[in-house]
Amino acid sequence: MKLSELISKLDYEVISGSTDIEISDVIYDTRRLVPDGAFVCIKGAKLDSHTLAGEAVEKGAIAIVCEDDVEVPDNVTVIKTNDTRTALAEMAAAYYGYPAEKLVTIGVTGSKGKTTTTYMIKAILEKAGYKTGLIGSIGALIGDEKKKTINTTPESYEVQRLFSEMYDAGCKYVVMEASSQGLMLRRTAGFVFDYGIFLNISRDHISPWEHKSLEEYLYCKSLLLRQCKVGIVNGDDPQIDKVLEGHTCDIVKFGFGDFNDIVVDSFETVMKPGYMGVKYSTKGKYEDEITVGSPGKFSIYDSLSAACVCHMCGVDKSVISTALEEIEIRGRAERVKIDAPFTVLLDFAHNGIGVQNLISAVKAYNPNRIIAVFGSDGNRTKIRRADAGEILGNMADFTILTSNCPRFEKVEDINNEIKVGLDRTTGKYTEIVDRRTAIKHAMKMAEDGDIILLIGKGHWDYEEINGVKYPFDERVVVKELWEEIKNEK
């Protein structure tokens, strides 16, 4: 493609060379350079690739797109623009033929529930007969084909490439997690979502490594509602007015409050062998009765947002309700099926709010006891650890502190920070560093009617220790341990 076509939607200045040249690909990583490529210089948290412009030329780049001055030979085309992240997104969209315009695109943002909601939407659309693509924290799916991705919201070039592959594979819809980091770093630039969903916001991602303040976090979340045609938002969220500031889309509010466009009229818990969920009815712009196979009010918010967007896409209510009743979300209040007199649930909750939501949801089913197995992941926001500890101490009957992807931290150091919160309570707890041993301890002490919560790992199927990932799928581990326990009796 001609460089002039790739940059047609940018405000730019030609510093040297010509835009009338054929470009083989758009590149932002020098490790993936190909001959005759255009290299886009990106400023990252650890590396400013403006410093790699010369290396990019040596490896075959014939055009450089930059924000700052770069040192390259005079015969290289240099294009200067004020925002190379947006430039990368626009150039990638052009390179792949604007695939988002050929698809119905749905973006989902929120501190909690993004993954669950995207999988619910995909399940409903596919139940209705539409092949659907998905991009999120568990990877990308093109129908049933899974592709590995690095971030919850991949870099814009990867997003556009996946959109193109999804369209070529026959997808009509694509649903993706739009993380605050992804929105802030313009990974979703270059197109407009047909629908944007806002679920909720908490202080989870405020740290030196993520967002510096709640205000910055709120602003980044609000960006989705400036990049979609219709916004479907949780009107009950305490920060909703700030999230709606500057929105450019039509807004539909859902929630429990009567001021919403779609109101949850009533709800009740549903529990039967192999099934734990909620049943609720709605009134307003969307009237239906829905049963969803996961517990808690948060499951109502997630499933209702999914139902709303799919109904707007033309899916029949009966298809929506059937799909939601059948769906199981990996790593989100996921029940491990074993023939035990107690229940084992695993969940990705990793901070105080997530743990509180999970335990509150489970308490509604009147368990005999709640036994929590919990570990906080390493090299992440530390303030969440004491908060989670305090919630566990106040709400669980017994807590077992253990490992959960400590990365480059010591498990004992992480657990000591969780204990700060636990020790503010009278909650009972012990520490077993090895996660497999901790799970076995919980299962051996469990009685009839107990619920064991394996908290923190969720869909992850590995333990990361000192930079090495070791296989660890809790679904497999629980089943293996139960067979061991039965054989020991």
TORDO-485296 format. One record per residue (C-alpha): x, y, z. Coordinates in nm, 4 decimals, always signed. Layout:
     east    north       up
        X        Y        Z
...
***
This chain:
     east    north       up
  +0.0000  +0.0000  +0.0000
  +0.1168  +0.3527  -0.0706
  +0.2385  +0.5390  +0.2383
  +0.0120  +0.8278  +0.1374
  -0.2903  +0.5952  +0.1782
  -0.1729  +0.4657  +0.5144
  -0.1415  +0.8152  +0.6622
  -0.4397  +0.9717  +0.4858
  -0.6318  +1.0279  +0.8134
  -0.3373  +1.1760  +1.0041
  -0.2250  +1.5314  +1.0637
  +0.1400  +1.5100  +0.9674
  +0.4464  +1.6836  +0.8289
  +0.6850  +1.5317  +0.5751
  +1.0323  +1.5898  +0.7184
  +1.2171  +1.4085  +0.4409
  +1.1535  +1.1763  +0.1499
  +0.8254  +1.1071  -0.0288
  +0.4892  +0.9577  +0.0700
  +0.4530  +0.8132  -0.2804
  +0.6285  +0.4871  -0.1871
  +0.5015  +0.1303  -0.1522
  +0.4947  +0.0036  +0.2076
  +0.4953  -0.3703  +0.2772
  +0.3729  -0.3535  +0.6388
  +0.3267  -0.1266  +0.9399
  +0.5701  -0.2144  +1.2189
  +0.6066  -0.0947  +1.5792
  +0.8537  -0.3586  +1.7032
  +1.2035  -0.3779  +1.5534
  +1.2060  -0.7535  +1.6160
  +0.9305  -0.7930  +1.3561
  +1.0662  -0.5703  +1.0832
  +1.0309  -0.6722  +0.7203
  +1.1874  -0.5117  +0.4113
  +1.0138  -0.1916  +0.2918
  +0.8139  -0.1512  +0.6120
  +0.7004  +0.1674  +0.7834
  +0.8284  +0.1842  +1.1432
  +0.6145  +0.3750  +1.3935
  +0.8062  +0.5101  +1.6946
  +0.6136  +0.4572  +2.0204
  +0.6931  +0.6004  +2.3641
  +0.6441  +0.3249  +2.6201
  +0.6834  +0.3045  +2.9968
  +1.0228  +0.1349  +2.9669
  +1.1385  +0.2154  +2.6140
  +1.1047  +0.5038  +2.3701
  +1.1419  +0.3424  +2.0294
  +1.2429  +0.6751  +1.8727
  +1.5891  +0.5594  +1.9828
  +1.5516  +0.2545  +1.7559
  +1.4727  +0.4420  +1.4334
  +1.8243  +0.3933  +1.2986
  +1.8151  +0.0225  +1.3781
  +1.4753  -0.0039  +1.2070
  +1.6214  +0.1440  +0.8874
  +1.9143  -0.0980  +0.9021
  +1.6615  -0.3832  +0.9187
  +1.4683  -0.2676  +0.6141
  +1.2342  +0.0166  +0.7123
  +1.1964  +0.2759  +0.4366
  +0.9679  +0.5116  +0.6305
  +0.9715  +0.6342  +0.9902
  +0.6665  +0.7821  +1.1642
  +0.7637  +0.9777  +1.4741
  +0.6729  +1.2455  +1.7279
  +1.0288  +1.3607  +1.8022
  +1.3307  +1.4123  +1.5787
  +1.5111  +1.0939  +1.4743
  +1.8529  +1.0249  +1.3285
  +1.8217  +0.8324  +1.0020
  +1.9829  +0.8550  +0.6546
  +1.8592  +1.1374  +0.4294
  +1.7047  +0.8980  +0.1790
  +1.4554  +0.7634  +0.4370
  +1.1036  +0.9093  +0.4449
  +1.0311  +1.0654  +0.7837
  +0.6739  +1.1563  +0.8797
  +0.6187  +1.3629  +1.1933
  +0.2860  +1.3653  +1.3795
  +0.1817  +1.4705  +1.7289
  +0.0586  +1.1267  +1.8429
  +0.2220  +0.8127  +1.7077
  -0.0051  +0.5792  +1.9062
  -0.3055  +0.7173  +1.7200
  -0.0983  +0.7105  +1.4015
  -0.0271  +0.3399  +1.4498
  -0.3974  +0.2671  +1.4973
  -0.5051  +0.4664  +1.1914
  -0.2310  +0.3195  +0.9735
  -0.3138  -0.0354  +1.0869
  -0.6833  +0.0199  +1.0144
  -0.5962  +0.1441  +0.6649
  -0.3482  -0.1390  +0.6064
  -0.6115  -0.4033  +0.6847
  -0.8852  -0.2299  +0.4859
  -1.0851  -0.0860  +0.7790
  -1.2211  -0.4217  +0.8985
  -1.4178  -0.2699  +1.1901
  -1.6489  -0.1060  +0.9369
  -1.7436  -0.4533  +0.8106
  -1.8212  -0.5889  +1.1591
  -2.0532  -0.5018  +1.4464
  -1.8082  -0.4055  +1.7214
  -1.8879  -0.4200  +2.0935
  -1.6481  -0.2851  +2.3574
  -1.6777  -0.3651  +2.7282
  -1.5053  -0.1706  +3.0054
  -1.5210  -0.1909  +3.3848
  -1.3015  -0.2704  +3.6829
  -1.4843  -0.6016  +3.7238
  -1.6820  -0.8245  +3.4913
  -1.5292  -0.7492  +3.1494
  -1.4293  -1.1063  +3.0746
  -1.7557  -1.2541  +3.2004
  -1.9641  -1.0083  +3.0010
  -1.7740  -1.0569  +2.6758
  -1.8128  -1.4347  +2.7012
  -2.1838  -1.3970  +2.7746
  -2.2283  -1.1771  +2.4680
  -2.0370  -1.4234  +2.2512
  -2.2448  -1.7152  +2.3812
  -2.5737  -1.5351  +2.3093
  -2.4735  -1.4248  +1.9588
  -2.3502  -1.7727  +1.8696
  -2.6684  -1.9265  +2.0108
  -2.8490  -1.6980  +1.7648
  -2.6364  -1.8398  +1.4821
  -2.3781  -1.5620  +1.4396
  -2.0099  -1.6476  +1.4281
  -1.8461  -1.4100  +1.6743
  -1.4926  -1.2979  +1.7497
  -1.3683  -1.2145  +2.0985
  -1.0621  -1.0291  +2.2289
  -0.9802  -1.0190  +2.5984
  -0.7745  -1.1241  +2.8972
  -0.8011  -1.4959  +2.8194
  -0.6860  -1.4397  +2.4595
  -0.8637  -1.3988  +2.1275
  -1.1255  -1.6308  +1.9835
  -1.2302  -1.6494  +1.6204
  -1.5319  -1.8717  +1.6556
  -1.3778  -2.1655  +1.8440
  -1.0197  -2.1008  +1.7307
  -0.8054  -1.9567  +2.0106
  -0.5198  -1.7152  +1.9532
  -0.2758  -1.5960  +2.2178
  -0.2601  -1.2240  +2.2961
  -0.0254  -1.0339  +2.5258
  -0.2545  -0.7744  +2.6846
  -0.6243  -0.7687  +2.7753
  -0.6586  -0.5068  +2.5005
  -0.3778  -0.5771  +2.2508
  -0.1830  -0.3090  +2.0649
  -0.3886  -0.1367  +1.7942
  -0.2080  -0.3121  +1.5077
  -0.2943  -0.6511  +1.6613
  -0.6553  -0.5419  +1.7138
  -0.6911  -0.4484  +1.3477
  -0.5193  -0.7686  +1.2352
  -0.7559  -0.9754  +1.4495
  -1.0570  -0.7826  +1.3177
  -0.9418  -0.8611  +0.9643
  -0.8950  -1.2311  +1.0419
  -1.2351  -1.2424  +1.2103
  -1.4080  -1.0878  +0.9112
  -1.2274  -1.3226  +0.6712
  -1.3358  -1.6187  +0.8878
  -1.7009  -1.5205  +0.8545
  -1.7585  -1.3378  +1.1816
  -2.0354  -1.0790  +1.1838
  -1.9737  -0.9586  +1.5397
  -1.6688  -0.8960  +1.7552
  -1.6781  -0.8269  +2.1275
  -1.3689  -0.7104  +2.3129
  -1.2512  -0.5985  +2.6531
  -1.1583  -0.2309  +2.6413
  -0.9298  -0.1926  +2.9414
  -0.8524  +0.1500  +3.0864
  -0.4880  +0.1012  +2.9859
  -0.5925  +0.0047  +2.6353
  -0.8143  +0.3115  +2.6038
  -0.5482  +0.5415  +2.7505
  -0.2796  +0.4081  +2.5157
  -0.5097  +0.4400  +2.2107
  -0.5052  +0.0682  +2.1371
  -0.8711  +0.0979  +2.0379
  -0.8196  +0.4053  +1.8194
  -0.8780  +0.3928  +1.4444
  -1.2469  +0.2956  +1.4571
  -1.5733  +0.3639  +1.6417
  -1.7467  +0.0897  +1.8411
  -2.1071  +0.0253  +1.7495
  -2.1805  -0.0426  +2.1173
  -1.9879  +0.0389  +2.4335
  -2.0675  -0.1153  +2.7736
  -1.9620  +0.0399  +3.1056
  -1.9997  -0.1995  +3.4007
  -1.8421  -0.0387  +3.7088
  -1.5342  +0.1277  +3.8505
  -1.3315  +0.0745  +4.1691
  -0.9877  +0.1817  +4.2918
  -0.8318  -0.1473  +4.1830
  -0.5937  -0.0159  +3.9169
  -0.4578  +0.2953  +4.0857
  -0.0836  +0.2535  +4.1417
  +0.2531  +0.3802  +4.0136
  +0.2389  +0.1060  +3.7478
  -0.1135  +0.1719  +3.6203
  -0.3187  +0.4898  +3.6857
  -0.1802  +0.7658  +3.9055
  -0.5177  +0.8754  +4.0434
  -0.8882  +0.7922  +4.0503
  -0.9488  +1.0944  +3.8281
  -0.7154  +0.9584  +3.5595
  -0.8753  +0.6150  +3.5891
  -1.2259  +0.7610  +3.5530
  -1.1200  +0.9634  +3.2517
  -0.9718  +0.6598  +3.0786
  -1.2867  +0.4558  +3.1397
  -1.4988  +0.7409  +3.0029
  -1.3086  +0.7345  +2.6732
  -1.5117  +0.4347  +2.5554
  -1.8264  +0.6491  +2.5666
  -1.6546  +0.8983  +2.3354
  -1.5724  +0.6217  +2.0899
  -1.9006  +0.4378  +2.0438
  -2.2402  +0.5003  +1.8863
  -2.4514  +0.3590  +2.1735
  -2.3417  +0.3389  +2.5359
  -2.5014  +0.0801  +2.7675
  -2.4051  +0.1812  +3.1217
  -2.4553  +0.0726  +3.4815
  -2.6613  +0.3628  +3.6103
  -2.6206  +0.2454  +3.9719
  -2.2440  +0.3000  +3.9794
  -2.1556  +0.5840  +4.2219
  -1.9191  +0.7378  +3.9639
  -2.1552  +0.7189  +3.6669
  -2.1977  +1.0978  +3.6311
  -1.8210  +1.1455  +3.6016
  -1.7908  +0.8542  +3.3595
  -2.0593  +1.0126  +3.1400
  -1.8833  +1.3500  +3.1236
  -1.7990  +1.4302  +2.7621
  -1.9797  +1.1291  +2.6161
  -2.0706  +1.1519  +2.2486
  -2.3005  +0.8496  +2.2197
  -2.6633  +0.7667  +2.2908
  -2.6971  +0.6355  +2.6465
  -2.9061  +0.3492  +2.7872
  -2.8834  +0.2990  +3.1654
  -2.9497  -0.0317  +3.3408
  -2.9538  -0.1338  +3.7072
  -3.1670  -0.1698  +4.0184
  -3.2560  +0.1989  +4.0613
  -3.5926  +0.3131  +3.9234
  -3.4195  +0.6035  +3.7472
  -3.2593  +0.3602  +3.4989
  -3.3964  +0.2912  +3.1508
  -3.3895  -0.0824  +3.2267
  -3.4677  -0.1792  +3.5868
  -3.4128  -0.5074  +3.7723
  -3.7573  -0.5603  +3.9203
  -3.6929  -0.8659  +4.1399
  -3.4359  -1.1418  +4.1867
  -3.3779  -1.4662  +4.3770
  -3.1041  -1.7243  +4.4164
  -3.1175  -2.0551  +4.2286
  -2.9317  -2.3619  +4.3560
  -2.9672  -2.7213  +4.2445
  -2.7227  -3.0090  +4.1938
  -2.4411  -2.8801  +3.9732
  -2.5961  -2.5352  +3.9367
  -2.5616  -2.2111  +4.1317
  -2.7128  -1.8941  +3.9876
  -2.9650  -1.6120  +4.0089
  -3.3051  -1.5505  +3.8537
  -3.4336  -1.1989  +3.7935
  -3.6950  -1.0013  +3.6025
  -3.6641  -0.6612  +3.4351
  -3.8911  -0.3766  +3.3331
  -3.8541  -0.0634  +3.1218
  -3.6899  -0.0626  +2.7791
  -3.6086  -0.4333  +2.8132
  -3.8606  -0.6600  +2.9829
  -3.7733  -1.0230  +3.0420
  -3.7122  -1.2954  +3.2991
  -3.3540  -1.4209  +3.3055
  -3.1730  -1.7017  +3.4865
  -2.7934  -1.6979  +3.4795
  -2.5670  -1.9752  +3.6046
  -2.3369  -1.7697  +3.8269
  -2.4061  -1.6202  +4.1701
  -2.4426  -1.2655  +4.3002
  -2.5710  -0.9229  +4.2053
  -2.2619  -0.8681  +3.9906
  -2.3821  -1.1573  +3.7731
  -2.7076  -0.9689  +3.7227
  -2.5255  -0.6545  +3.6068
  -2.2988  -0.8514  +3.3728
  -2.5733  -1.0652  +3.2207
  -2.8201  -0.7775  +3.1865
  -2.5682  -0.5673  +2.9952
  -2.5057  -0.8665  +2.7675
  -2.8781  -0.9214  +2.7190
  -2.9342  -0.5533  +2.6373
  -2.6661  -0.5277  +2.3712
  -2.7654  -0.8553  +2.2070
  -3.1302  -0.7504  +2.1982
  -3.0213  -0.4241  +2.0314
  -2.8389  -0.6415  +1.7782
  -3.1703  -0.8086  +1.6962
  -3.1414  -1.1316  +1.8958
  -3.4721  -1.2762  +2.0178
  -3.5316  -1.2690  +2.3947
  -3.5891  -1.6445  +2.4096
  -3.2435  -1.7062  +2.2602
  -3.0869  -1.4630  +2.5066
  -3.2461  -1.6234  +2.8124
  -3.1577  -1.9772  +2.6997
  -2.7933  -1.8866  +2.6345
  -2.7528  -1.7117  +2.9709
  -2.9039  -2.0013  +3.1628
  -2.6648  -2.2483  +3.0005
  -2.3386  -2.0519  +3.0061
  -2.0436  -2.1269  +3.2340
  -1.7633  -1.8690  +3.2481
  -1.4126  -2.0045  +3.2970
  -1.2577  -1.8770  +3.6192
  -1.5546  -1.6657  +3.7277
  -1.7372  -1.8300  +4.0210
  -1.6674  -2.1511  +3.8287
  -1.7856  -2.4703  +3.9929
  -1.5480  -2.7666  +3.9809
  -1.7616  -3.0776  +3.9365
  -1.6620  -3.3492  +4.1824
  -1.8754  -3.5985  +4.3760
  -1.8064  -3.4323  +4.7123
  -2.0526  -3.3261  +4.9848
  -1.9065  -2.9758  +4.9618
  -1.8775  -2.7281  +4.6736
  -1.5563  -2.5954  +4.5188
  -1.5674  -2.2648  +4.3319
  -1.2732  -2.0918  +4.1700
  -1.2665  -1.7223  +4.0896
  -1.0320  -1.4539  +3.9600
  -1.1098  -1.2062  +4.2429
  -0.7785  -1.0490  +4.3458
  -0.8614  -0.7436  +4.5578
  -1.0901  -0.6478  +4.8447
  -1.3874  -0.5486  +4.6312
  -1.3695  -0.8613  +4.4190
  -1.3363  -1.0855  +4.7241
  -1.6239  -0.9059  +4.8985
  -1.8505  -0.9415  +4.5956
  -1.7694  -1.3104  +4.5639
  -1.8226  -1.4000  +4.9298
  -2.1403  -1.1882  +4.9502
  -2.2756  -1.3739  +4.6491
  -2.1936  -1.7134  +4.7992
  -2.3396  -1.6279  +5.1417
  -2.6805  -1.5841  +4.9767
  -2.6885  -1.9642  +4.9299
  -2.6580  -2.0253  +5.3068
  -2.3504  -2.2500  +5.3071
  -2.2512  -2.4353  +5.6226
  -1.9105  -2.2624  +5.6154
  -1.6991  -2.0681  +5.3688
  -1.3363  -2.1812  +5.3454
  -1.1220  -1.9414  +5.1401
  -0.7897  -2.0303  +4.9784
  -0.6263  -1.7033  +4.8767
  -0.2985  -1.5677  +4.7458
  -0.2192  -1.2307  +4.5917
  -0.0169  -1.2138  +4.2703
  +0.3296  -1.0610  +4.2866
  +0.4606  -0.7370  +4.1387
  +0.1175  -0.5760  +4.1458
  -0.0564  -0.3095  +4.3546
  +0.0265  -0.3888  +4.7175
  -0.2539  -0.1920  +4.8825
  -0.5036  -0.4486  +4.7565
  -0.3454  -0.7172  +4.9773
  -0.4352  -0.5803  +5.3203
  -0.7806  -0.4839  +5.1927
  -0.8436  -0.8388  +5.0717
  -0.7128  -0.9776  +5.4005
  -0.9542  -0.7675  +5.6020
  -1.2490  -0.8740  +5.3870
  -1.1501  -1.2411  +5.4221
  -1.1135  -1.2094  +5.7969
  -1.4552  -1.0522  +5.8323
  -1.6476  -1.2671  +5.5850
  -1.4898  -1.6141  +5.5516
  -1.5148  -1.8763  +5.8248
  -1.1570  -1.9843  +5.7620
  -0.8808  -1.8567  +5.5334
  -0.5761  -2.0392  +5.4013
  -0.3067  -1.8028  +5.2715
  -0.0992  -1.9472  +4.9914
  +0.0845  -1.8737  +4.6673
  -0.0663  -1.7204  +4.3530
  +0.1849  -1.6275  +4.0820
  +0.4330  -1.4475  +4.3115
  +0.6482  -1.3578  +4.0118
  +0.9643  -1.1978  +4.1550
  +0.8352  -1.1537  +4.5114
  +0.8531  -1.3991  +4.8001
  +0.5219  -1.5646  +4.8823
  +0.5865  -1.5097  +5.2531
  +0.6330  -1.1344  +5.1986
  +0.3089  -1.1131  +5.0017
  +0.1193  -1.3078  +5.2669
  +0.2585  -1.0892  +5.5446
  +0.0936  -0.7921  +5.3742
  -0.2365  -0.9827  +5.3528
  -0.2032  -1.0634  +5.7243
  -0.2012  -0.6907  +5.8024
  -0.5670  -0.6862  +5.6995
  -0.6505  -1.0246  +5.8505
  -0.5079  -0.9196  +6.1860
  -0.7507  -0.6281  +6.2003
  -1.0232  -0.8922  +6.2385
  -1.0938  -1.1939  +6.4562
  -1.1010  -1.4202  +6.1511
  -0.9291  -1.7600  +6.1701
  -0.6525  -1.8350  +5.9223
  -0.3414  -2.0368  +5.8534
  -0.0637  -2.0189  +5.5942
  +0.0381  -2.2992  +5.3588
  +0.2775  -2.1641  +5.0962
  +0.2394  -2.4453  +4.8412
  -0.0951  -2.3889  +4.6644
  -0.1646  -2.7537  +4.5873
  -0.1082  -2.8482  +4.9530
  -0.3282  -2.5567  +5.0629
  -0.6149  -2.6712  +4.8393
  -0.5842  -3.0272  +4.9695
  -0.5933  -2.8979  +5.3291
  -0.9141  -2.7064  +5.2533
  -1.0756  -3.0115  +5.0952
  -0.9795  -3.2421  +5.3828
  -1.1228  -3.0038  +5.6439
  -1.4443  -2.9377  +5.4476
  -1.7742  -3.0679  +5.5850
  -2.1155  -3.1288  +5.4293
  -2.2585  -2.8066  +5.2877
  -1.9308  -2.6113  +5.2989
  -1.8200  -2.3992  +5.0050
  -1.4481  -2.3810  +4.9285
  -1.3458  -2.0682  +4.7395
  -1.0183  -2.0870  +4.5458
  -0.9581  -1.7159  +4.4991
  -0.7124  -1.5288  +4.2804
  -0.6176  -1.7607  +3.9954
  -0.9448  -1.7953  +3.8042
  -0.8749  -1.8708  +3.4389
  -0.4969  -1.8754  +3.4852
  -0.3597  -2.2252  +3.4362
  -0.0068  -2.1610  +3.5626
  +0.2042  -2.0490  +3.8585
  +0.4633  -1.7832  +3.7698
  +0.7689  -1.7939  +3.9983
  +1.0870  -1.5954  +3.9309
  +0.9956  -1.5448  +3.5668
  +0.9116  -1.9109  +3.4980
  +0.5550  -2.0292  +3.4341
  +0.4710  -2.3728  +3.5749
  +0.1498  -2.5541  +3.4695
  -0.1185  -2.5291  +3.7394
  -0.4817  -2.5689  +3.6368
  -0.6992  -2.5667  +3.9489
  -0.9751  -2.7611  +3.7733
  -0.7333  -3.0472  +3.7181
  -0.5705  -3.0093  +4.0602
  -0.9022  -3.0253  +4.2497
  -1.0108  -3.3423  +4.0684
  -0.6730  -3.5068  +4.1271
  -0.6771  -3.4129  +4.4957
  -1.0304  -3.5423  +4.5461
  -0.9292  -3.8819  +4.4084
  -0.6268  -3.8811  +4.6436
  -0.8451  -3.7939  +4.9417
  -1.0981  -4.0657  +4.8631
  -0.8193  -4.3238  +4.8290
  -0.6718  -4.2181  +5.1647
  -0.9962  -4.2883  +5.3522
***
